[in-house]
Amino acid sequence: MHPLHHLSFGVADLALAGRCCDAALANGGRDTCHAAFVIGPAGHAIEAVCKAPG
């Protein structure tokens, strides 16, 4: 199944990206085995992107 939409948003650091992923999973998202990338309950791909140095 392909996602309906791919939503991507910037976050300040990797810890926040992880918390976004945890929150999505806790609210019905499905894990995709990619960091901070989930399929939401409505079928949309949701991604938190951090471009800060590691």
C-alpha positions, 0 to 999 in steps of 0.5 A: 500500500502506498501512502496517500500523502508524504508529510515531512517536517523539520525538527531541531535535533535527533531526540525530538525526531525520536519523540515524534516517531514515538508519539505517532506510534502511540497514536495508531501509526505503523512502524516502517523500520526507518528512523522517524518515519511512520504511516499514520492511521489515515494512511499518510506517510509522516516523517520528522527530518533533522539536519543538525550534525549528529 
